Amino acid sequence: MAYQTITALYDSYDDAGKAVAKLEASGISHSDISIVSSNENDRHAGRVTTADHTRTDTAETASTGAGTGAGVGTLLGGAAGLLTGLGLLAIPGVGPVVAAGWLVTTLAGAGIGAAAGGLVGGLTGAGLSEADAHTYSEGVRRGGTLVTVKANDARASQVMDVLEEHGSVNVTERAEGWKADGWTAPTTTPSDATTVPGARPGVRSYPTAPL
């Protein structure tokens, strides 16, 4: 069976969290969901539990990649759901984040160093185009929350419905606004996900390898 990687960006962590909770309630395993949210100004301090309470990732360590991997032991989520497993990470080029799920575990295992490409490298490795990966990375850097879901073709439409109904943003319009404000996006080939018939403004889907 074919699988897809489905992505959605949110301005509100709470909206993203509600989407994740509904996906889990519908039977999507938390092992197939990932969430990455900006932790600028330690905004998620009350949500995070880390395995090493003596260690904290800050904006300073995020700029260098030092401290990356704090709380990695919590990233897989727990029996009660993905959001119980939020951990702290520092991603070069993005800054401090709270995160959980398969994508973040993959990044942590690779060290999330500059050589690994940070969040952009993780997203392109999951099947996204480089252009879209840079857009989502910029969205998180600017304070957003990214939800990424692995789903088989039979459930992809349901997953996209859930992500949209909780307020995912139109990343094409958002990126154009950033460019108008001076953001220089890398020159890359546009994503097929933005041109296929029936593409949705608030979510994007990419073919991926079987789970």
C-alpha positions as CSV (number, residue, x, y, z in Angstrom):
1,M,0.0,0.0,0.0
2,A,1.2,3.5,-0.8
3,Y,1.8,6.0,1.9
4,Q,2.0,9.8,2.2
5,T,3.6,12.3,4.4
6,I,1.1,15.0,5.2
7,T,2.0,18.4,6.6
8,A,0.2,21.4,8.2
9,L,1.4,24.6,9.8
10,Y,-0.5,26.4,12.6
11,D,-0.2,29.8,14.2
12,S,-1.5,28.3,17.5
13,Y,0.0,25.4,19.3
14,D,-3.4,24.7,20.9
15,D,-5.0,24.3,17.5
16,A,-2.2,22.0,16.4
17,G,-2.6,20.0,19.7
18,K,-6.3,19.6,19.1
19,A,-5.7,18.3,15.6
20,V,-3.1,15.8,17.0
21,A,-5.6,14.6,19.7
22,K,-8.4,14.1,17.2
23,L,-6.1,12.2,14.8
24,E,-5.1,9.9,17.7
25,A,-8.8,9.5,18.7
26,S,-9.6,8.4,15.1
27,G,-7.0,5.6,15.3
28,I,-3.9,7.2,13.9
29,S,-1.0,6.0,16.0
30,H,1.0,8.6,17.8
31,S,4.1,6.9,16.3
32,D,2.9,8.2,12.9
33,I,2.6,11.8,14.0
34,S,5.2,14.5,14.7
35,I,4.8,18.0,16.2
36,V,7.4,20.7,16.3
37,S,6.6,24.1,17.9
38,S,8.7,27.2,18.5
39,N,9.7,27.6,22.1
40,E,10.8,31.2,21.7
41,N,10.9,33.0,25.1
42,D,10.3,29.6,26.8
43,R,6.6,29.9,25.9
44,H,6.0,26.1,26.4
45,A,7.7,25.8,29.8
46,G,4.7,24.3,31.5
47,R,4.2,21.6,28.8
48,V,7.6,20.0,28.8
49,T,9.1,17.2,30.9
50,T,12.6,16.2,30.1
51,A,14.6,13.1,31.1
52,D,17.5,15.3,32.3
53,H,16.0,18.1,34.5
54,T,19.5,19.7,34.9
55,R,19.7,20.5,31.2
56,T,17.9,23.2,29.2
57,D,18.2,24.3,25.6
58,T,18.2,28.1,25.2
59,A,18.3,30.5,22.3
60,E,22.1,30.6,22.7
61,T,22.6,26.9,22.4
62,A,20.1,26.8,19.5
63,S,22.2,29.2,17.5
64,T,25.2,26.8,17.7
65,G,23.4,23.4,17.9
66,A,24.9,22.8,21.3
67,G,22.5,21.2,23.7
68,T,20.6,19.5,20.8
69,G,19.0,16.3,22.0
70,A,17.9,17.4,25.5
71,G,14.9,15.4,26.4
72,V,15.3,13.0,23.5
73,G,14.2,10.2,25.8
74,T,10.7,11.8,26.0
75,L,10.3,12.3,22.3
76,L,8.5,9.1,21.4
77,G,5.3,10.0,23.2
78,G,3.6,7.9,25.9
79,A,0.6,5.7,26.3
80,A,-1.6,8.7,26.8
81,G,-0.6,10.2,23.5
82,L,2.0,12.0,21.5
83,L,1.7,15.3,23.4
84,T,2.7,13.8,26.7
85,G,6.1,13.2,25.3
86,L,7.1,16.7,24.4
87,G,10.8,17.4,24.8
88,L,13.2,20.3,24.3
89,L,15.4,20.6,21.3
90,A,17.6,23.3,19.7
91,I,17.5,23.3,15.9
92,P,20.2,25.4,14.1
93,G,18.5,28.0,11.9
94,V,15.2,27.6,13.7
95,G,16.0,28.0,17.4
96,P,14.6,26.4,20.5
97,V,11.5,24.1,20.0
98,V,9.3,21.7,21.9
99,A,8.8,18.6,19.8
100,A,7.7,15.0,19.8
101,G,7.2,12.2,17.3
102,W,8.9,10.2,14.5
103,L,10.3,13.2,12.6
104,V,12.0,14.7,15.7
105,T,13.3,11.3,16.8
106,T,15.0,10.9,13.4
107,L,16.5,14.4,13.7
108,A,17.8,13.8,17.2
109,G,19.3,10.5,16.1
110,A,21.2,12.4,13.4
111,G,22.3,15.0,15.8
112,I,20.4,17.8,14.1
113,G,23.7,19.4,13.3
114,A,24.3,21.8,10.5
115,A,25.7,18.9,8.4
116,A,22.4,17.1,8.8
117,G,20.5,20.1,7.4
118,G,18.5,20.8,10.5
119,L,14.7,20.7,10.1
120,V,15.0,21.3,6.4
121,G,17.1,18.2,6.0
122,G,14.7,16.1,8.1
123,L,11.7,17.3,6.1
124,T,13.3,16.7,2.7
125,G,14.3,13.2,4.0
126,A,10.7,12.6,4.7
127,G,9.8,13.4,1.1
128,L,9.1,17.1,1.0
129,S,10.4,19.3,-1.7
130,E,13.3,21.6,-0.6
131,A,11.1,24.6,-1.2
132,D,8.4,23.4,1.1
133,A,10.9,22.3,3.7
134,H,12.4,25.8,3.9
135,T,8.9,27.3,4.1
136,Y,7.9,25.1,7.0
137,S,11.2,25.6,8.8
138,E,10.7,29.4,8.4
139,G,7.1,29.0,9.8
140,V,8.4,27.3,12.9
141,R,11.2,29.8,13.3
142,R,8.6,32.6,13.2
143,G,6.6,31.0,16.1
144,G,4.5,28.4,14.3
145,T,3.7,24.8,15.0
146,L,4.3,22.1,12.4
147,V,2.3,18.8,12.4
148,T,3.6,16.0,10.2
149,V,1.7,12.7,9.7
150,K,2.5,9.5,8.0
151,A,-0.7,7.9,6.6
152,N,-1.6,5.3,4.0
153,D,-3.6,6.4,1.0
154,A,-6.9,5.0,2.5
155,R,-6.7,7.4,5.4
156,A,-4.9,10.4,3.8
157,S,-8.1,12.3,3.0
158,Q,-9.4,11.9,6.6
159,V,-6.1,13.1,8.0
160,M,-6.1,16.2,5.8
161,D,-9.7,16.9,6.8
162,V,-8.7,16.9,10.5
163,L,-5.7,19.0,10.0
164,E,-7.6,21.6,8.0
165,E,-10.6,21.8,10.3
166,H,-8.4,22.9,13.2
167,G,-7.1,26.0,11.4
168,S,-4.0,25.1,9.4
169,V,-2.6,28.1,7.5
170,N,-2.2,28.6,3.8
171,V,1.6,28.3,3.6
172,T,1.7,29.6,0.0
173,E,0.1,32.9,1.0
174,R,2.1,33.0,4.2
175,A,5.4,32.5,2.3
176,E,4.4,35.3,-0.1
177,G,3.8,37.6,2.8
178,W,7.2,36.8,4.3
179,K,8.9,37.5,1.0
180,A,7.2,40.9,0.8
181,D,8.7,41.6,4.3
182,G,12.1,40.7,3.0
183,W,12.5,36.9,3.6
184,T,14.7,35.5,0.9
185,A,13.5,31.9,0.1
186,P,16.1,29.6,-1.4
187,T,15.8,29.2,-5.2
188,T,14.3,25.8,-5.6
189,T,11.9,23.9,-7.8
190,P,8.3,24.4,-6.7
191,S,6.7,21.5,-4.9
192,D,4.4,19.2,-6.9
193,A,2.1,19.3,-3.9
194,T,1.1,22.9,-4.8
195,T,0.1,22.1,-8.4
196,V,-1.7,18.7,-8.3
197,P,-5.4,18.8,-9.0
198,G,-7.4,19.1,-5.8
199,A,-4.5,20.4,-3.7
200,R,-5.6,22.0,-0.4
201,P,-4.4,25.4,0.7
202,G,-4.0,24.3,4.4
203,V,-2.3,21.0,4.0
204,R,0.2,19.4,1.7
205,S,0.9,15.7,0.9
206,Y,3.9,14.0,-0.5
207,P,4.4,10.3,-1.6
208,T,6.7,8.5,0.8
209,A,8.2,5.0,1.3
210,P,6.0,2.3,2.9
211,L,6.1,2.4,6.7
